[in-house]
Amino acid sequence: MHWSRRFLLHLLHCSFYPKQHESTSFHPPAAGHGNIFKPNPEGAGKAYRWYFGGPAGSIDMPELVGKSTYGEYYQGVDNWFTANNVDSVKDFVQTYVQDIPECGNTKKNGTPRPLPSDGYVKHDSLGNSHPGPCEVWCDDTRVFHDANCAGKFAGEVPTKIPIDLKTCKPASELVFYWLALHVQPWQVYINCVALDGAGAPGSSSKNSTSTASKATTAPTYTFDEIDEGSVGDDADQGEAAETPVSTNAPETQAPTATTAPSTSSSKCLRRRA
């Protein structure tokens, strides 16, 4: 391969890592691993007008993975999240890296976009990248999460991430978070897209889950097994929209002393207050 082409690919798909520090610290963005493109974010200012696929920043926290090997980094992160009462990637970023740009290299209040009518947020390279958790939020409701998105969508480029359209329809913003576990320091990706309230059907799509009041319990993470040292093997390609939590409503009695049928509602996960 010609050296100039090789350099270009290296620039687009790899990063230059500064020296590690003993304490948790934030680093400015380097060349990164892509972004969502449907709905399409806007770059934050002229510097990111044409390309905003780099990380919002990098974090020196080797303790996140513990003694896990590369293929199991995501499990180490999930264990650390559980031990430290971290509910989500969003919670982690806002709690431990407060100086990171809220929307990474994308604009907070850009031109409003319609939701993808097919119920999938699309990412240009997630299925062919590094292990680590990713999630999608519509306002304060998390509509997708997986502990290892590169394994979940292995080989799928572009990557189709299922979301709950019914929940997202009234939202004003969609945000994608991804913690990419390559080498120290870890990379954090954040893409924000303003929503126009259009594009989603009036009823639930095949990826949707019913909505209800705020959940009272922290979300539970699940994992997809991948081969150690590789994220390119075949992985479960099934949809991974958040599973609703159903609760039975109390039975009520009509004046005639007959019992009304019980009803149930489903809950979407929300970020812990």
N, C-alpha and C positions, 0 to 999 in steps of 0.2 A: 504494500500500500504506500502510495506517495506520502512523504513526510508531512506535507501541508494538510492533506486530508486527515491523516492520523491525528495531527494536532487539533484540528477542528472538532473531531469526534471526542477527543479527550476533553476539550474545553466545554463541550455541550453536555457530556455525560459523567464527568468526574469532578472532583473538587480538590482544591489545594488546602491542606489542613495546617493551621498554626500549631505551635508547640502547646502541649497540654499544660494545664495549670492544676495545682493541687486542690483548689476549691472550685465550686460551681461557678461558671462564668459564661458570658454571652459573647459571641463573635459575630461580626458583620457577615452579610451574605457572600457566598462564593458561587461559582458556576454550579447549576443544579440539575435536577432530574424531572423537570416538566411541571405541568399544571393542568387544572381542569379547563376544558374549552367549551363545554355545553352544560349549563349556561356559561357564557363567555365573560370572564372578568375584564377589567380595564387596568392597565398599568398605572402605578402610583407615580405620576409625574413623567417628565420627559425622559428621565433616565431609564424608565421601564416601559416606554411607549411600545417598543417592538418585541421585547422579551421580558417576561416576568416569571419565568419558570424556576428561578433560583430559590434557595431556602430563605426564609425570613431571618434565620440566624442559626448558630450552632451552639451546642451546650456541652460543656465539659462535666459529665457525670458518669464516670465509669461504673459507679455502684448500681446504675440502672440495670445492667445485665449480669452483675455478679460474676460468677465463674462459668457462665454459659458460653458455649461455642457459637460461632457465627449463625449457624442454622437454627439455633435455639435462643438467640438474643431476644426475640419477641416474648418468649416464655419468662425470661429473666425480668423483662420490663413489666410484664403483667404481675409477676410475684411482688415486685417492688411497689407497683401501684397499690396492690391489695394491702401490703404491710404498712403503707403510709397513707391509707385512706384517700387515694386519688381515684376519682370516679371516671375520668376520661382524659383524653389527650388535651382537650380544651382546658380542663381543670388543672392539669399539670402545667401547661404553658402559662396560664394566668396566675398560678400560685408560685411557681419556682423561677419563672423567667419573665418578670413583670416589665422589663425594659424592652422586650421584643416588640417589633411593630405589630399592631393589632391585626392588620390584614396582610402582613408580609410585604411583597412587592406589588400588591394590587390595591386598587382604590376602594376606600371604605364606602363612599356614597357615589358610585359610578352611575352610568346610564342604566335604568331599570331594565332587566331582561325577563322574558317569559320563562317559566319552568319548562323543562323538556317534557313534551306531551307523552313520550313513551315510558316515563318513569325512571329514566336512567341519567345520572350525572356522568359525563364522559371525561376521562383523564387520558392524556396523550401517551403516557409511558409507565403507569403504575404497575402493570402486569409484568414488566420486564425490568424490575429495579430491586431495591434493597428491602429486606424484611423490616417489619415494624407496624405498629397500629395506625389505622387511619379512621376517620369518621366524618360524617356530614351533619351539619346542624341547620335547621330552619328556625331563625330567631333563637329562642332558648330551648328548643326541643331537638334532641338528637334523633335523627331519622336513619342513620346507618352507623354501624361500628363493626370492625373486625380487628382482632389482635395481630394479625399478620396479613396485610392486604396484598403484598407481593406474592405470597403463597396462595392466598385465596383466588387471585385472578392470574395465576402464573401463565405466561405466554399470551395473555389477552391484551393486544395493543391495536387500537386504543382500548382502554379499559372501561367497561360499563358498570357503574356503581348503582345498585337499586336504591331508590328512596321512596318515602311515603308521600305521594302527591297530595293526598287529602289533607294531611297535616301541613304541608308546605304551602298550599294555595293561599292562605291568608297571611303568610309571613312576608316581611319586608326585606329579608336578607337571607342568603344561603352562604354558609362558610364551610370550607373543606380544610381539615387538619390532617397532617401526616408526620409521624416521627420516624425518620429514615435511619436505620441502624446499620451503618456501613463500618466505619472506624471512628475512633474518637477524633474530634468531638462529633456528637450526634447532630443530625440536621433536622430542623423543624420547618415544615412547609405550611403556609396558610394562604388560602385564596378566598377572597370575599366577592360576592356578586349581589348587587341590589336586585330585588325582584319587583315585577310590575303587577303581580296578582293575576296574570293571565297565563294561558298555556296548559293549565291542569284541568282535567275533566271534573265535572260536578260530583261524580261518584268515585269511589276508590278504584285505582288501577290494579293490575295484577300484582304490583309490588307494594301496594298500600296496606297499612294497618289502621284499624279504627282509632279515633282519638277520644280522649276523655280528660279528666282532671289530672293535675300534676302527680306523678308517681311519688310514693313516699319511701321507696327503698332504692338503694344504690344499684346501678346496673351490674349484671354478672357477665363476665367476659368468657368467650369460648375460643378454642384454638383449632386451627387446621394443621395437621401434621405435615411437615415438609422434610425432605432429606437434608441432613446436616451439610452445611457449606454450600447449599444451592437453593435458589428460589426459582429456578427455571423448570423444575419437574412438574409433572401433571398434578394439579390440585383440584379440589372440589370447585366446580364452576357454578354451583347452585347459588340462587339468590340469597342475600344476607341482610335483608331489611330487618330492622329491629322487631323482635317478637313481642306482640302486645301482652300485657299481663291482665288477665281477666279476673274480675271480682263479681260475686253474686250480690245483687241488690236484695235488701230484705223483703220478705213477702208482706203484702198488704192485704187487709180485709175490707171487702165491700160491705155496705150497710146490710145486705141480705145475708151476711155471715158466710158468704162463699169466698174461698181463697183465690186471690188474683194470681196469675202465673208469675213466677219469679223472672226477673230480667237480669242481664249482665252487660257490662261495659268493658271496653279495653282501654288500657293506658299506654301512652307513649312515654318513653324515658325522657326525663328532663334533667338538666344539670342541677346537682345538689345545691341548695341555697347556701 
